[in-house]
């Protein structure tokens, strides 16, 4: 399939197509009239297990592509030659992975787990080529987050500390919310692996989150801290821990 598929609108935006896939996923899972029938045109549909990957496949087929990856490649080919393709692919891989994380669990089929983890690695590579130390650190966070979601604890434990290491190496390149997230992913990984400092790290992450200056950023970090899984710390009340 080439980048000039007849049903791809001239002014199409990849973000819009990605949002269409999100809407379709929710519609099929929620039993919205006509949604399952629409999805079935691209293949068999199981509404209970209809994933974002399945929805993206439907959107791709509706626009004349065999796979969602072909849609992404088509948009990449349409970018101006002078555009930094490393940055473009890093952004798109991150966005796509954000969608997939809705569905990832240790029970996810191995092929889908591998795809998600490799996307996280690929995004981090492209940030290394085109981004800043902050982009690199956030890429390490994404790798660890993805690895935790699919139960690959050794991978998560390898990458989670790197975010904090990069902050220590390049303090001016990072924000206050980076410091909170770097501690949160260390705490979550510690909880998953049974490390003894998990509770203290979680408490430290919450204190750092409370100190984030921008209210929207602070809300995002606190929301992330309030969401599971917290593994060995699941169900525990928020700890205050020692004062920093």
C-alpha positions in Angstrom: 0.0 0.0 0.0 1.4 3.4 -1.0 1.0 6.8 0.5 -1.6 8.0 -2.0 -4.4 5.6 -1.0 -7.6 7.0 -2.7 -9.6 7.4 0.5 -7.0 9.3 2.4 -8.2 12.9 2.6 -5.8 15.5 1.3 -6.0 17.5 4.6 -6.1 14.4 6.8 -4.4 14.6 10.1 -3.0 11.6 11.8 -4.1 12.8 15.2 -7.7 13.0 14.0 -7.5 9.5 12.7 -6.1 8.3 16.0 -9.0 10.0 17.8 -11.4 8.3 15.5 -9.9 5.0 16.6 -10.3 5.9 20.2 -13.9 6.8 19.7 -14.6 3.6 17.8 -13.0 1.5 20.5 -15.2 3.1 23.1 -18.3 2.8 20.9 -17.8 -0.9 20.2 -17.0 -1.8 23.8 -20.0 0.3 25.0 -22.4 -1.4 22.6 -23.2 1.8 20.6 -25.6 0.9 17.7 -23.8 0.3 14.5 -20.3 0.4 16.0 -19.7 -3.4 16.0 -21.2 -3.7 12.5 -18.8 -0.9 11.3 -15.8 -2.6 12.8 -16.9 -6.0 11.4 -16.3 -4.8 7.9 -12.6 -5.0 8.6 -12.7 -8.5 10.3 -14.3 -10.4 13.2 -15.2 -8.4 16.2 -15.2 -9.3 19.9 -16.7 -6.3 21.6 -15.4 -7.3 25.1 -11.8 -7.5 23.9 -11.9 -4.8 21.2 -8.6 -3.0 21.6 -7.2 0.3 20.4 -5.1 -1.8 18.0 -8.2 -3.4 16.6 -9.9 0.0 16.2 -6.8 1.5 14.4 -6.9 -1.5 12.0 -10.6 -0.6 11.2 -9.7 3.0 10.5 -6.8 2.0 8.3 -9.0 -0.3 6.3 -11.6 2.4 5.9 -9.0 4.6 4.3 -7.7 2.0 2.0 -4.7 0.7 4.0 -3.9 -2.8 5.0 -2.4 -1.9 8.4 -2.3 1.1 10.8 1.5 1.1 10.4 0.9 1.9 6.7 -1.2 4.9 7.7 1.6 6.2 9.9 4.2 5.6 7.2 2.0 7.4 4.6 1.8 10.5 6.8 5.6 10.4 7.4 6.1 10.3 3.6 4.0 13.4 3.2 6.1 15.5 5.5 8.3 18.2 4.0 11.8 16.9 3.2 13.4 19.4 5.6 11.3 18.2 8.5 13.2 16.5 11.3 11.9 12.9 10.7 13.6 11.7 13.9 11.5 14.1 15.9 8.3 13.4 13.9 8.7 9.6 14.4 9.5 10.1 18.1 6.3 12.1 18.6 4.1 9.7 16.6 5.5 6.6 18.4 4.9 8.2 21.8 1.3 9.1 20.8 0.6 5.6 19.4 2.0 4.0 22.6 -0.1 6.2 24.8 -3.1 4.7 23.0 -1.9 1.1 23.4 -1.2 1.5 27.1 -5.0 1.5 27.7 -5.0 -2.2 26.9 -1.6 -3.6 27.9 -1.4 -6.2 30.7 0.8 -9.3 31.3 -2.1 -11.2 29.7 -1.8 -9.3 26.4 -0.7 -11.5 23.5 3.1 -11.7 23.3 3.2 -10.2 19.8 1.3 -7.1 21.0 3.5 -6.8 24.1 6.6 -6.9 21.9 5.2 -4.3 19.5 4.5 -1.9 22.4 7.9 -2.4 24.0 9.7 -1.9 20.8 7.7 1.2 20.1 8.9 2.6 23.4 12.5 1.8 22.5 12.2 3.2 19.0 10.7 6.5 20.4 13.6 6.8 22.8 16.1 6.2 20.0 14.6 8.9 17.9 14.6 11.3 20.8 18.3 10.5 21.3 18.9 11.6 17.7 16.7 14.7 17.7 15.7 15.7 21.2 17.1 17.0 24.5 18.2 15.3 27.7 14.6 15.8 28.9 13.2 14.0 25.9 15.7 11.2 26.6 14.6 11.0 30.3 11.0 10.9 29.4 11.7 8.2 26.8 13.4 6.1 29.6 10.2 6.6 31.7 8.0 5.3 28.8 10.1 2.2 28.4 9.9 1.4 32.1 6.2 2.2 32.2 5.5 -0.1 29.2 7.7 -2.9 30.7 5.8 -2.7 34.0 2.4 -2.9 32.1 3.4 -6.2 30.5 5.1 -7.7 33.5 8.7 -7.4 32.3 10.1 -6.3 35.6 13.8 -6.7 34.8 13.4 -4.4 31.8 11.6 -1.8 34.0 14.2 -2.0 36.7 16.9 -1.4 34.2 15.3 1.8 32.7 13.4 3.4 35.6 16.5 4.8 37.4 17.9 6.3 34.2 15.4 9.2 34.3 16.7 10.3 37.7 20.3 9.8 36.5 19.7 12.2 33.6 18.1 14.8 35.8 21.2 14.6 38.1 23.5 15.0 35.0 21.5 17.8 33.4 19.4 19.5 36.1 18.7 22.7 34.1 17.1 20.7 31.3 14.3 19.3 33.4 11.2 20.6 35.1 9.8 20.1 38.6 7.2 17.6 37.2 10.1 15.6 35.6 11.5 15.1 39.1 8.2 13.9 40.4 7.7 11.5 37.5 11.2 10.2 37.8 10.6 9.3 41.4 7.2 7.9 40.7 8.5 5.4 38.1 11.3 4.3 40.5 8.7 3.8 43.3 6.3 1.9 41.0 9.2 -0.4 39.8 10.4 -0.9 43.4 6.9 -1.9 44.4 6.7 -4.3 41.5 10.0 -5.9 42.3 9.6 -6.0 46.0 12.3 -3.5 46.8 12.3 -2.3 50.4 12.4 1.4 49.6 9.2 1.3 47.5 7.0 3.0 50.1 9.5 5.7 50.9 10.0 6.4 47.2 6.2 6.7 46.6 5.9 9.1 49.5 8.8 11.2 48.1 7.1 11.2 44.7 3.9 12.6 46.2 5.8 15.3 48.0 7.5 16.3 44.8 4.2 16.3 43.0 2.6 18.5 45.6 5.4 21.0 44.9 4.9 21.2 41.2 4.3 24.9 40.5 2.0 24.7 37.4 -1.5 23.5 38.5 -2.2 21.5 35.4 1.1 19.7 35.5 0.6 19.1 39.2 -2.8 17.6 38.6 -1.4 15.2 35.9 1.3 13.9 38.2 -1.0 13.5 41.1 -3.5 11.6 38.9 -0.7 9.3 37.8 0.2 8.6 41.4 -3.4 7.8 42.3 -3.7 5.3 39.5 -2.5 1.7 39.8 -1.1 -0.7 39.7 1.0 -0.2 42.8 1.8 -3.9 43.2 3.0 -4.6 46.8 1.8 -1.1 47.9 -1.7 -1.6 46.5 -4.4 -0.3 48.9 -1.9 1.4 51.2 -2.7 4.9 52.4 -0.5 7.8 51.2 2.7 7.9 53.2 4.5 11.0 54.3 7.9 9.5 54.9 10.9 11.4 56.1 11.3 15.1 55.2 13.7 15.8 52.4 
